[in-house]
Amino acid sequence: MPRKAKFPPDQLDRIIQMAWEDRTTFDAIREQFGLQPGEVIKLMRANLKPRSFRLWRQRTVGRTTKHLQKRGFVVGRFRCPSQRG
């Protein structure tokens, strides 16, 4: 059974932002926040509008860039150059 994690609003926003980004892997989210891909999906379902969640799921299902092992290349960092902090 997945653990119930409470995140402060700024961390919750960051997790959602990372999940939306095509090039940010679920592995990066797990590394930074300790959430498995299934937990990220549940978090997105609970915090997005139904239509937004469906659009996100359509984009992420089967997308190789969301899974580090399927990418075929090594990624050295989790943040884009324009990200602050």
PDB file with one MODEL, atoms N, CA, C and O in Angstrom:
MODEL        1
ATOM      1  N   MET A   1       0.850  -1.184   0.000  1.00  0.00           N
ATOM      2  CA  MET A   1       0.000   0.000   0.000  1.00  0.00           C
ATOM      3  C   MET A   1       0.892   1.241   0.000  1.00  0.00           C
ATOM      4  O   MET A   1       1.820   1.335   0.803  1.00  0.00           O
ATOM      5  N   PRO A   2       0.617   2.199  -0.899  1.00  0.00           N
ATOM      6  CA  PRO A   2       1.460   3.391  -0.954  1.00  0.00           C
ATOM      7  C   PRO A   2       1.332   4.242   0.292  1.00  0.00           C
ATOM      8  O   PRO A   2       0.270   4.330   0.908  1.00  0.00           O
ATOM      9  N   ARG A   3       2.433   4.859   0.641  1.00  0.00           N
ATOM     10  CA  ARG A   3       2.423   5.713   1.818  1.00  0.00           C
ATOM     11  C   ARG A   3       1.738   7.041   1.483  1.00  0.00           C
ATOM     12  O   ARG A   3       1.786   7.503   0.342  1.00  0.00           O
ATOM     13  N   LYS A   4       1.116   7.635   2.463  1.00  0.00           N
ATOM     14  CA  LYS A   4       0.462   8.927   2.278  1.00  0.00           C
ATOM     15  C   LYS A   4       1.476  10.012   2.588  1.00  0.00           C
ATOM     16  O   LYS A   4       1.828  10.227   3.748  1.00  0.00           O
ATOM     17  N   ALA A   5       1.938  10.684   1.573  1.00  0.00           N
ATOM     18  CA  ALA A   5       2.930  11.738   1.756  1.00  0.00           C
ATOM     19  C   ALA A   5       2.244  13.091   1.644  1.00  0.00           C
ATOM     20  O   ALA A   5       1.477  13.340   0.714  1.00  0.00           O
ATOM     21  N   LYS A   6       2.529  13.948   2.596  1.00  0.00           N
ATOM     22  CA  LYS A   6       2.034  15.320   2.559  1.00  0.00           C
ATOM     23  C   LYS A   6       3.199  16.195   2.143  1.00  0.00           C
ATOM     24  O   LYS A   6       4.249  16.207   2.787  1.00  0.00           O
ATOM     25  N   PHE A   7       3.003  16.916   1.075  1.00  0.00           N
ATOM     26  CA  PHE A   7       4.045  17.811   0.595  1.00  0.00           C
ATOM     27  C   PHE A   7       3.587  19.245   0.766  1.00  0.00           C
ATOM     28  O   PHE A   7       2.409  19.548   0.581  1.00  0.00           O
ATOM     29  N   PRO A   8       4.510  20.135   1.119  1.00  0.00           N
ATOM     30  CA  PRO A   8       4.168  21.560   1.155  1.00  0.00           C
ATOM     31  C   PRO A   8       3.793  22.011  -0.262  1.00  0.00           C
ATOM     32  O   PRO A   8       4.208  21.390  -1.241  1.00  0.00           O
ATOM     33  N   PRO A   9       3.011  23.086  -0.373  1.00  0.00           N
ATOM     34  CA  PRO A   9       2.551  23.538  -1.698  1.00  0.00           C
ATOM     35  C   PRO A   9       3.671  23.765  -2.714  1.00  0.00           C
ATOM     36  O   PRO A   9       3.500  23.461  -3.894  1.00  0.00           O
ATOM     37  N   ASP A  10       4.809  24.294  -2.273  1.00  0.00           N
ATOM     38  CA  ASP A  10       5.891  24.541  -3.231  1.00  0.00           C
ATOM     39  C   ASP A  10       6.485  23.239  -3.765  1.00  0.00           C
ATOM     40  O   ASP A  10       6.836  23.161  -4.942  1.00  0.00           O
ATOM     41  N   GLN A  11       6.604  22.214  -2.913  1.00  0.00           N
ATOM     42  CA  GLN A  11       7.107  20.924  -3.374  1.00  0.00           C
ATOM     43  C   GLN A  11       6.078  20.229  -4.266  1.00  0.00           C
ATOM     44  O   GLN A  11       6.435  19.615  -5.271  1.00  0.00           O
ATOM     45  N   LEU A  12       4.816  20.328  -3.899  1.00  0.00           N
ATOM     46  CA  LEU A  12       3.754  19.741  -4.709  1.00  0.00           C
ATOM     47  C   LEU A  12       3.748  20.361  -6.108  1.00  0.00           C
ATOM     48  O   LEU A  12       3.611  19.649  -7.103  1.00  0.00           O
ATOM     49  N   ASP A  13       3.894  21.671  -6.183  1.00  0.00           N
ATOM     50  CA  ASP A  13       3.971  22.356  -7.475  1.00  0.00           C
ATOM     51  C   ASP A  13       5.176  21.875  -8.280  1.00  0.00           C
ATOM     52  O   ASP A  13       5.081  21.680  -9.491  1.00  0.00           O
ATOM     53  N   ARG A  14       6.295  21.688  -7.609  1.00  0.00           N
ATOM     54  CA  ARG A  14       7.509  21.235  -8.301  1.00  0.00           C
ATOM     55  C   ARG A  14       7.339  19.818  -8.833  1.00  0.00           C
ATOM     56  O   ARG A  14       7.763  19.526  -9.951  1.00  0.00           O
ATOM     57  N   ILE A  15       6.725  18.932  -8.048  1.00  0.00           N
ATOM     58  CA  ILE A  15       6.491  17.560  -8.509  1.00  0.00           C
ATOM     59  C   ILE A  15       5.597  17.565  -9.741  1.00  0.00           C
ATOM     60  O   ILE A  15       5.877  16.859 -10.711  1.00  0.00           O
ATOM     61  N   ILE A  16       4.531  18.350  -9.715  1.00  0.00           N
ATOM     62  CA  ILE A  16       3.621  18.439 -10.855  1.00  0.00           C
ATOM     63  C   ILE A  16       4.351  19.001 -12.073  1.00  0.00           C
ATOM     64  O   ILE A  16       4.175  18.512 -13.189  1.00  0.00           O
ATOM     65  N   GLN A  17       5.161  20.020 -11.856  1.00  0.00           N
ATOM     66  CA  GLN A  17       5.929  20.604 -12.954  1.00  0.00           C
ATOM     67  C   GLN A  17       6.881  19.574 -13.556  1.00  0.00           C
ATOM     68  O   GLN A  17       6.977  19.457 -14.778  1.00  0.00           O
ATOM     69  N   MET A  18       7.581  18.830 -12.710  1.00  0.00           N
ATOM     70  CA  MET A  18       8.510  17.810 -13.199  1.00  0.00           C
ATOM     71  C   MET A  18       7.780  16.710 -13.955  1.00  0.00           C
ATOM     72  O   MET A  18       8.265  16.226 -14.977  1.00  0.00           O
ATOM     73  N   ALA A  19       6.609  16.313 -13.449  1.00  0.00           N
ATOM     74  CA  ALA A  19       5.838  15.269 -14.122  1.00  0.00           C
ATOM     75  C   ALA A  19       5.337  15.744 -15.480  1.00  0.00           C
ATOM     76  O   ALA A  19       5.262  14.945 -16.414  1.00  0.00           O
ATOM     77  N   TRP A  20       4.994  17.012 -15.613  1.00  0.00           N
ATOM     78  CA  TRP A  20       4.521  17.581 -16.879  1.00  0.00           C
ATOM     79  C   TRP A  20       5.631  17.624 -17.910  1.00  0.00           C
ATOM     80  O   TRP A  20       5.379  17.423 -19.098  1.00  0.00           O
ATOM     81  N   GLU A  21       6.860  17.885 -17.475  1.00  0.00           N
ATOM     82  CA  GLU A  21       7.978  18.028 -18.406  1.00  0.00           C
ATOM     83  C   GLU A  21       8.250  16.695 -19.100  1.00  0.00           C
ATOM     84  O   GLU A  21       8.346  15.651 -18.455  1.00  0.00           O
ATOM     85  N   ASP A  22       8.372  16.750 -20.413  1.00  0.00           N
ATOM     86  CA  ASP A  22       8.598  15.527 -21.184  1.00  0.00           C
ATOM     87  C   ASP A  22       9.944  14.884 -20.892  1.00  0.00           C
ATOM     88  O   ASP A  22      10.057  13.658 -20.896  1.00  0.00           O
ATOM     89  N   ARG A  23      10.942  15.677 -20.645  1.00  0.00           N
ATOM     90  CA  ARG A  23      12.291  15.135 -20.485  1.00  0.00           C
ATOM     91  C   ARG A  23      12.665  14.787 -19.046  1.00  0.00           C
ATOM     92  O   ARG A  23      13.726  14.207 -18.820  1.00  0.00           O
ATOM     93  N   THR A  24      11.833  15.121 -18.080  1.00  0.00           N
ATOM     94  CA  THR A  24      12.118  14.768 -16.690  1.00  0.00           C
ATOM     95  C   THR A  24      11.594  13.364 -16.431  1.00  0.00           C
ATOM     96  O   THR A  24      10.409  13.089 -16.620  1.00  0.00           O
ATOM     97  N   THR A  25      12.469  12.493 -16.005  1.00  0.00           N
ATOM     98  CA  THR A  25      12.092  11.090 -15.811  1.00  0.00           C
ATOM     99  C   THR A  25      11.396  10.872 -14.472  1.00  0.00           C
ATOM    100  O   THR A  25      11.521  11.668 -13.541  1.00  0.00           O
ATOM    101  N   PHE A  26      10.660   9.767 -14.408  1.00  0.00           N
ATOM    102  CA  PHE A  26      10.081   9.361 -13.138  1.00  0.00           C
ATOM    103  C   PHE A  26      11.186   9.027 -12.141  1.00  0.00           C
ATOM    104  O   PHE A  26      11.004   9.169 -10.932  1.00  0.00           O
ATOM    105  N   ASP A  27      12.325   8.584 -12.653  1.00  0.00           N
ATOM    106  CA  ASP A  27      13.472   8.289 -11.781  1.00  0.00           C
ATOM    107  C   ASP A  27      13.977   9.554 -11.088  1.00  0.00           C
ATOM    108  O   ASP A  27      14.375   9.507  -9.924  1.00  0.00           O
ATOM    109  N   ALA A  28      13.963  10.682 -11.799  1.00  0.00           N
ATOM    110  CA  ALA A  28      14.384  11.952 -11.197  1.00  0.00           C
ATOM    111  C   ALA A  28      13.414  12.361 -10.094  1.00  0.00           C
ATOM    112  O   ALA A  28      13.833  12.868  -9.054  1.00  0.00           O
ATOM    113  N   ILE A  29      12.133  12.144 -10.315  1.00  0.00           N
ATOM    114  CA  ILE A  29      11.126  12.465  -9.291  1.00  0.00           C
ATOM    115  C   ILE A  29      11.306  11.548  -8.086  1.00  0.00           C
ATOM    116  O   ILE A  29      11.192  11.990  -6.942  1.00  0.00           O
ATOM    117  N   ARG A  30      11.587  10.275  -8.343  1.00  0.00           N
ATOM    118  CA  ARG A  30      11.808   9.335  -7.235  1.00  0.00           C
ATOM    119  C   ARG A  30      13.065   9.732  -6.454  1.00  0.00           C
ATOM    120  O   ARG A  30      13.081   9.669  -5.225  1.00  0.00           O
ATOM    121  N   GLU A  31      14.102  10.134  -7.163  1.00  0.00           N
ATOM    122  CA  GLU A  31      15.359  10.530  -6.515  1.00  0.00           C
ATOM    123  C   GLU A  31      15.165  11.750  -5.614  1.00  0.00           C
ATOM    124  O   GLU A  31      15.702  11.790  -4.506  1.00  0.00           O
ATOM    125  N   GLN A  32      14.412  12.735  -6.072  1.00  0.00           N
ATOM    126  CA  GLN A  32      14.265  13.978  -5.318  1.00  0.00           C
ATOM    127  C   GLN A  32      13.175  13.922  -4.260  1.00  0.00           C
ATOM    128  O   GLN A  32      13.308  14.534  -3.200  1.00  0.00           O
ATOM    129  N   PHE A  33      12.082  13.184  -4.540  1.00  0.00           N
ATOM    130  CA  PHE A  33      10.926  13.231  -3.638  1.00  0.00           C
ATOM    131  C   PHE A  33      10.522  11.865  -3.077  1.00  0.00           C
ATOM    132  O   PHE A  33       9.644  11.796  -2.216  1.00  0.00           O
ATOM    133  N   GLY A  34      11.137  10.788  -3.542  1.00  0.00           N
ATOM    134  CA  GLY A  34      10.840   9.466  -3.012  1.00  0.00           C
ATOM    135  C   GLY A  34       9.517   8.883  -3.477  1.00  0.00           C
ATOM    136  O   GLY A  34       8.972   8.001  -2.814  1.00  0.00           O
ATOM    137  N   LEU A  35       8.988   9.349  -4.597  1.00  0.00           N
ATOM    138  CA  LEU A  35       7.712   8.860  -5.119  1.00  0.00           C
ATOM    139  C   LEU A  35       7.926   7.886  -6.268  1.00  0.00           C
ATOM    140  O   LEU A  35       8.670   8.172  -7.206  1.00  0.00           O
ATOM    141  N   GLN A  36       7.271   6.737  -6.191  1.00  0.00           N
ATOM    142  CA  GLN A  36       7.277   5.778  -7.284  1.00  0.00           C
ATOM    143  C   GLN A  36       6.380   6.291  -8.407  1.00  0.00           C
ATOM    144  O   GLN A  36       5.534   7.150  -8.159  1.00  0.00           O
ATOM    145  N   PRO A  37       6.541   5.789  -9.645  1.00  0.00           N
ATOM    146  CA  PRO A  37       5.698   6.257 -10.746  1.00  0.00           C
ATOM    147  C   PRO A  37       4.193   6.149 -10.463  1.00  0.00           C
ATOM    148  O   PRO A  37       3.435   7.048 -10.829  1.00  0.00           O
ATOM    149  N   GLY A  38       3.760   5.084  -9.830  1.00  0.00           N
ATOM    150  CA  GLY A  38       2.342   4.939  -9.487  1.00  0.00           C
ATOM    151  C   GLY A  38       1.864   5.999  -8.506  1.00  0.00           C
ATOM    152  O   GLY A  38       0.721   6.452  -8.574  1.00  0.00           O
ATOM    153  N   GLU A  39       2.747   6.391  -7.593  1.00  0.00           N
ATOM    154  CA  GLU A  39       2.405   7.442  -6.639  1.00  0.00           C
ATOM    155  C   GLU A  39       2.332   8.804  -7.323  1.00  0.00           C
ATOM    156  O   GLU A  39       1.518   9.651  -6.956  1.00  0.00           O
ATOM    157  N   VAL A  40       3.195   9.005  -8.323  1.00  0.00           N
ATOM    158  CA  VAL A  40       3.153  10.254  -9.087  1.00  0.00           C
ATOM    159  C   VAL A  40       1.832  10.340  -9.843  1.00  0.00           C
ATOM    160  O   VAL A  40       1.211  11.402  -9.893  1.00  0.00           O
ATOM    161  N   ILE A  41       1.405   9.235 -10.428  1.00  0.00           N
ATOM    162  CA  ILE A  41       0.134   9.197 -11.155  1.00  0.00           C
ATOM    163  C   ILE A  41      -1.028   9.520 -10.218  1.00  0.00           C
ATOM    164  O   ILE A  41      -1.916  10.294 -10.577  1.00  0.00           O
ATOM    165  N   LYS A  42      -1.028   8.937  -9.027  1.00  0.00           N
ATOM    166  CA  LYS A  42      -2.097   9.220  -8.060  1.00  0.00           C
ATOM    167  C   LYS A  42      -2.073  10.680  -7.624  1.00  0.00           C
ATOM    168  O   LYS A  42      -3.122  11.306  -7.473  1.00  0.00           O
ATOM    169  N   LEU A  43      -0.871  11.222  -7.422  1.00  0.00           N
ATOM    170  CA  LEU A  43      -0.742  12.621  -7.032  1.00  0.00           C
ATOM    171  C   LEU A  43      -1.273  13.527  -8.150  1.00  0.00           C
ATOM    172  O   LEU A  43      -1.977  14.501  -7.881  1.00  0.00           O
ATOM    173  N   MET A  44      -0.939  13.208  -9.382  1.00  0.00           N
ATOM    174  CA  MET A  44      -1.411  14.008 -10.518  1.00  0.00           C
ATOM    175  C   MET A  44      -2.941  13.917 -10.635  1.00  0.00           C
ATOM    176  O   MET A  44      -3.607  14.923 -10.880  1.00  0.00           O
ATOM    177  N   ARG A  45      -3.481  12.735 -10.463  1.00  0.00           N
ATOM    178  CA  ARG A  45      -4.937  12.561 -10.545  1.00  0.00           C
ATOM    179  C   ARG A  45      -5.645  13.393  -9.474  1.00  0.00           C
ATOM    180  O   ARG A  45      -6.699  13.976  -9.728  1.00  0.00           O
ATOM    181  N   ALA A  46      -5.062  13.443  -8.286  1.00  0.00           N
ATOM    182  CA  ALA A  46      -5.692  14.159  -7.177  1.00  0.00           C
ATOM    183  C   ALA A  46      -5.560  15.680  -7.291  1.00  0.00           C
ATOM    184  O   ALA A  46      -6.354  16.416  -6.705  1.00  0.00           O
ATOM    185  N   ASN A  47      -4.564  16.151  -8.043  1.00  0.00           N
ATOM    186  CA  ASN A  47      -4.282  17.582  -8.053  1.00  0.00           C
ATOM    187  C   ASN A  47      -4.531  18.289  -9.382  1.00  0.00           C
ATOM    188  O   ASN A  47      -4.408  19.511  -9.464  1.00  0.00           O
ATOM    189  N   LEU A  48      -4.875  17.541 -10.410  1.00  0.00           N
ATOM    190  CA  LEU A  48      -5.185  18.146 -11.697  1.00  0.00           C
ATOM    191  C   LEU A  48      -6.675  18.040 -11.989  1.00  0.00           C
ATOM    192  O   LEU A  48      -7.374  17.204 -11.416  1.00  0.00           O
ATOM    193  N   LYS A  49      -7.143  18.885 -12.875  1.00  0.00           N
ATOM    194  CA  LYS A  49      -8.511  18.759 -13.365  1.00  0.00           C
ATOM    195  C   LYS A  49      -8.594  17.457 -14.159  1.00  0.00           C
ATOM    196  O   LYS A  49      -7.589  17.024 -14.723  1.00  0.00           O
ATOM    197  N   PRO A  50      -9.765  16.821 -14.215  1.00  0.00           N
ATOM    198  CA  PRO A  50      -9.877  15.541 -14.928  1.00  0.00           C
ATOM    199  C   PRO A  50      -9.362  15.597 -16.370  1.00  0.00           C
ATOM    200  O   PRO A  50      -8.661  14.683 -16.807  1.00  0.00           O
ATOM    201  N   ARG A  51      -9.693  16.635 -17.101  1.00  0.00           N
ATOM    202  CA  ARG A  51      -9.247  16.755 -18.499  1.00  0.00           C
ATOM    203  C   ARG A  51      -7.728  16.909 -18.567  1.00  0.00           C
ATOM    204  O   ARG A  51      -7.089  16.308 -19.430  1.00  0.00           O
ATOM    205  N   SER A  52      -7.149  17.695 -17.680  1.00  0.00           N
ATOM    206  CA  SER A  52      -5.699  17.870 -17.655  1.00  0.00           C
ATOM    207  C   SER A  52      -4.995  16.559 -17.329  1.00  0.00           C
ATOM    208  O   SER A  52      -3.958  16.241 -17.911  1.00  0.00           O
ATOM    209  N   PHE A  53      -5.562  15.803 -16.399  1.00  0.00           N
ATOM    210  CA  PHE A  53      -4.975  14.519 -16.044  1.00  0.00           C
ATOM    211  C   PHE A  53      -5.001  13.568 -17.241  1.00  0.00           C
ATOM    212  O   PHE A  53      -4.006  12.900 -17.521  1.00  0.00           O
ATOM    213  N   ARG A  54      -6.129  13.504 -17.947  1.00  0.00           N
ATOM    214  CA  ARG A  54      -6.229  12.627 -19.115  1.00  0.00           C
ATOM    215  C   ARG A  54      -5.223  13.024 -20.194  1.00  0.00           C
ATOM    216  O   ARG A  54      -4.600  12.155 -20.804  1.00  0.00           O
ATOM    217  N   LEU A  55      -5.059  14.313 -20.433  1.00  0.00           N
ATOM    218  CA  LEU A  55      -4.076  14.771 -21.417  1.00  0.00           C
ATOM    219  C   LEU A  55      -2.656  14.387 -20.996  1.00  0.00           C
ATOM    220  O   LEU A  55      -1.852  13.948 -21.818  1.00  0.00           O
ATOM    221  N   TRP A  56      -2.361  14.555 -19.720  1.00  0.00           N
ATOM    222  CA  TRP A  56      -1.034  14.202 -19.212  1.00  0.00           C
ATOM    223  C   TRP A  56      -0.777  12.708 -19.375  1.00  0.00           C
ATOM    224  O   TRP A  56       0.300  12.304 -19.814  1.00  0.00           O
ATOM    225  N   ARG A  57      -1.759  11.895 -19.023  1.00  0.00           N
ATOM    226  CA  ARG A  57      -1.595  10.442 -19.138  1.00  0.00           C
ATOM    227  C   ARG A  57      -1.395  10.023 -20.594  1.00  0.00           C
ATOM    228  O   ARG A  57      -0.578   9.146 -20.875  1.00  0.00           O
ATOM    229  N   GLN A  58      -2.119  10.628 -21.508  1.00  0.00           N
ATOM    230  CA  GLN A  58      -1.945  10.307 -22.923  1.00  0.00           C
ATOM    231  C   GLN A  58      -0.518  10.614 -23.372  1.00  0.00           C
ATOM    232  O   GLN A  58       0.055   9.885 -24.181  1.00  0.00           O
ATOM    233  N   ARG A  59       0.046  11.691 -22.848  1.00  0.00           N
ATOM    234  CA  ARG A  59       1.409  12.064 -23.224  1.00  0.00           C
ATOM    235  C   ARG A  59       2.451  11.162 -22.590  1.00  0.00           C
ATOM    236  O   ARG A  59       3.491  10.915 -23.201  1.00  0.00           O
ATOM    237  N   THR A  60       2.211  10.663 -21.388  1.00  0.00           N
ATOM    238  CA  THR A  60       3.251   9.912 -20.679  1.00  0.00           C
ATOM    239  C   THR A  60       3.204   8.411 -20.919  1.00  0.00           C
ATOM    240  O   THR A  60       4.226   7.744 -20.760  1.00  0.00           O
ATOM    241  N   VAL A  61       2.071   7.863 -21.290  1.00  0.00           N
ATOM    242  CA  VAL A  61       1.970   6.413 -21.486  1.00  0.00           C
ATOM    243  C   VAL A  61       2.883   6.000 -22.636  1.00  0.00           C
ATOM    244  O   VAL A  61       2.726   6.465 -23.765  1.00  0.00           O
ATOM    245  N   GLY A  62       3.822   5.134 -22.342  1.00  0.00           N
ATOM    246  CA  GLY A  62       4.725   4.617 -23.353  1.00  0.00           C
ATOM    247  C   GLY A  62       5.825   5.570 -23.795  1.00  0.00           C
ATOM    248  O   GLY A  62       6.589   5.237 -24.701  1.00  0.00           O
ATOM    249  N   ARG A  63       5.927   6.733 -23.190  1.00  0.00           N
ATOM    250  CA  ARG A  63       6.946   7.710 -23.572  1.00  0.00           C
ATOM    251  C   ARG A  63       8.293   7.272 -23.004  1.00  0.00           C
ATOM    252  O   ARG A  63       8.453   7.127 -21.792  1.00  0.00           O
ATOM    253  N   THR A  64       9.248   7.068 -23.888  1.00  0.00           N
ATOM    254  CA  THR A  64      10.553   6.589 -23.435  1.00  0.00           C
ATOM    255  C   THR A  64      11.305   7.634 -22.631  1.00  0.00           C
ATOM    256  O   THR A  64      12.125   7.274 -21.786  1.00  0.00           O
ATOM    257  N   THR A  65      11.056   8.908 -22.862  1.00  0.00           N
ATOM    258  CA  THR A  65      11.802   9.931 -22.136  1.00  0.00           C
ATOM    259  C   THR A  65      11.417  10.013 -20.665  1.00  0.00           C
ATOM    260  O   THR A  65      12.155  10.604 -19.876  1.00  0.00           O
ATOM    261  N   LYS A  66      10.287   9.440 -20.275  1.00  0.00           N
ATOM    262  CA  LYS A  66       9.879   9.478 -18.873  1.00  0.00           C
ATOM    263  C   LYS A  66      10.508   8.346 -18.063  1.00  0.00           C
ATOM    264  O   LYS A  66      10.351   8.301 -16.843  1.00  0.00           O
ATOM    265  N   HIS A  67      11.218   7.433 -18.727  1.00  0.00           N
ATOM    266  CA  HIS A  67      11.836   6.299 -18.053  1.00  0.00           C
ATOM    267  C   HIS A  67      13.318   6.273 -18.410  1.00  0.00           C
ATOM    268  O   HIS A  67      13.679   6.079 -19.571  1.00  0.00           O
ATOM    269  N   LEU A  68      14.159   6.467 -17.428  1.00  0.00           N
ATOM    270  CA  LEU A  68      15.598   6.593 -17.637  1.00  0.00           C
ATOM    271  C   LEU A  68      16.185   5.386 -18.360  1.00  0.00           C
ATOM    272  O   LEU A  68      17.033   5.558 -19.235  1.00  0.00           O
ATOM    273  N   GLN A  69      15.762   4.177 -18.025  1.00  0.00           N
ATOM    274  CA  GLN A  69      16.342   2.984 -18.630  1.00  0.00           C
ATOM    275  C   GLN A  69      15.985   2.861 -20.115  1.00  0.00           C
ATOM    276  O   GLN A  69      16.724   2.233 -20.873  1.00  0.00           O
ATOM    277  N   LYS A  70      14.879   3.443 -20.532  1.00  0.00           N
ATOM    278  CA  LYS A  70      14.460   3.350 -21.932  1.00  0.00           C
ATOM    279  C   LYS A  70      15.075   4.431 -22.806  1.00  0.00           C
ATOM    280  O   LYS A  70      14.956   4.372 -24.030  1.00  0.00           O
ATOM    281  N   ARG A  71      15.722   5.405 -22.212  1.00  0.00           N
ATOM    282  CA  ARG A  71      16.222   6.557 -22.961  1.00  0.00           C
ATOM    283  C   ARG A  71      17.358   6.226 -23.916  1.00  0.00           C
ATOM    284  O   ARG A  71      17.397   6.746 -25.030  1.00  0.00           O
ATOM    285  N   GLY A  72      18.273   5.379 -23.502  1.00  0.00           N
ATOM    286  CA  GLY A  72      19.403   5.060 -24.349  1.00  0.00           C
ATOM    287  C   GLY A  72      20.568   6.032 -24.225  1.00  0.00           C
ATOM    288  O   GLY A  72      21.551   5.902 -24.955  1.00  0.00           O
ATOM    289  N   PHE A  73      20.483   6.990 -23.332  1.00  0.00           N
ATOM    290  CA  PHE A  73      21.588   7.900 -23.075  1.00  0.00           C
ATOM    291  C   PHE A  73      21.556   8.308 -21.616  1.00  0.00           C
ATOM    292  O   PHE A  73      20.529   8.184 -20.949  1.00  0.00           O
ATOM    293  N   VAL A  74      22.678   8.791 -21.127  1.00  0.00           N
ATOM    294  CA  VAL A  74      22.815   9.147 -19.718  1.00  0.00           C
ATOM    295  C   VAL A  74      22.461  10.619 -19.526  1.00  0.00           C
ATOM    296  O   VAL A  74      22.822  11.471 -20.337  1.00  0.00           O
ATOM    297  N   VAL A  75      21.760  10.893 -18.459  1.00  0.00           N
ATOM    298  CA  VAL A  75      21.396  12.260 -18.119  1.00  0.00           C
ATOM    299  C   VAL A  75      22.177  12.640 -16.879  1.00  0.00           C
ATOM    300  O   VAL A  75      22.187  11.904 -15.892  1.00  0.00           O
ATOM    301  N   GLY A  76      22.831  13.791 -16.929  1.00  0.00           N
ATOM    302  CA  GLY A  76      23.687  14.177 -15.819  1.00  0.00           C
ATOM    303  C   GLY A  76      23.039  15.083 -14.807  1.00  0.00           C
ATOM    304  O   GLY A  76      23.544  15.213 -13.692  1.00  0.00           O
ATOM    305  N   ARG A  77      21.916  15.727 -15.162  1.00  0.00           N
ATOM    306  CA  ARG A  77      21.291  16.643 -14.217  1.00  0.00           C
ATOM    307  C   ARG A  77      19.781  16.582 -14.363  1.00  0.00           C
ATOM    308  O   ARG A  77      19.264  16.133 -15.385  1.00  0.00           O
ATOM    309  N   PHE A  78      19.077  17.039 -13.331  1.00  0.00           N
ATOM    310  CA  PHE A  78      17.624  16.969 -13.304  1.00  0.00           C
ATOM    311  C   PHE A  78      16.960  18.289 -13.639  1.00  0.00           C
ATOM    312  O   PHE A  78      15.748  18.325 -13.854  1.00  0.00           O
ATOM    313  N   ARG A  79      17.718  19.373 -13.690  1.00  0.00           N
ATOM    314  CA  ARG A  79      17.115  20.696 -13.843  1.00  0.00           C
ATOM    315  C   ARG A  79      17.433  21.287 -15.205  1.00  0.00           C
ATOM    316  O   ARG A  79      18.521  21.101 -15.749  1.00  0.00           O
ATOM    317  N   CYS A  80      16.465  21.995 -15.733  1.00  0.00           N
ATOM    318  CA  CYS A  80      16.709  22.702 -16.978  1.00  0.00           C
ATOM    319  C   CYS A  80      17.463  23.993 -16.676  1.00  0.00           C
ATOM    320  O   CYS A  80      17.420  24.476 -15.545  1.00  0.00           O
ATOM    321  N   PRO A  81      18.153  24.563 -17.665  1.00  0.00           N
ATOM    322  CA  PRO A  81      18.970  25.753 -17.416  1.00  0.00           C
ATOM    323  C   PRO A  81      18.157  26.956 -16.917  1.00  0.00           C
ATOM    324  O   PRO A  81      18.689  27.805 -16.201  1.00  0.00           O
ATOM    325  N   SER A  82      16.884  27.033 -17.289  1.00  0.00           N
ATOM    326  CA  SER A  82      16.084  28.185 -16.887  1.00  0.00           C
ATOM    327  C   SER A  82      15.448  28.039 -15.509  1.00  0.00           C
ATOM    328  O   SER A  82      14.833  28.980 -15.007  1.00  0.00           O
ATOM    329  N   GLN A  83      15.590  26.863 -14.892  1.00  0.00           N
ATOM    330  CA  GLN A  83      14.984  26.638 -13.582  1.00  0.00           C
ATOM    331  C   GLN A  83      15.783  27.335 -12.493  1.00  0.00           C
ATOM    332  O   GLN A  83      17.011  27.264 -12.452  1.00  0.00           O
ATOM    333  N   ARG A  84      15.058  28.008 -11.616  1.00  0.00           N
ATOM    334  CA  ARG A  84      15.712  28.686 -10.491  1.00  0.00           C
ATOM    335  C   ARG A  84      15.862  27.714  -9.328  1.00  0.00           C
ATOM    336  O   ARG A  84      15.087  26.767  -9.195  1.00  0.00           O
ATOM    337  N   GLY A  85      16.847  27.950  -8.504  1.00  0.00           N
ATOM    338  CA  GLY A  85      16.996  27.192  -7.271  1.00  0.00           C
ATOM    339  C   GLY A  85      17.780  26.002  -7.353  1.00  0.00           C
ATOM    340  O   GLY A  85      17.952  25.306  -6.352  1.00  0.00           O
TER     341      GLY A  85
ENDMDL
END
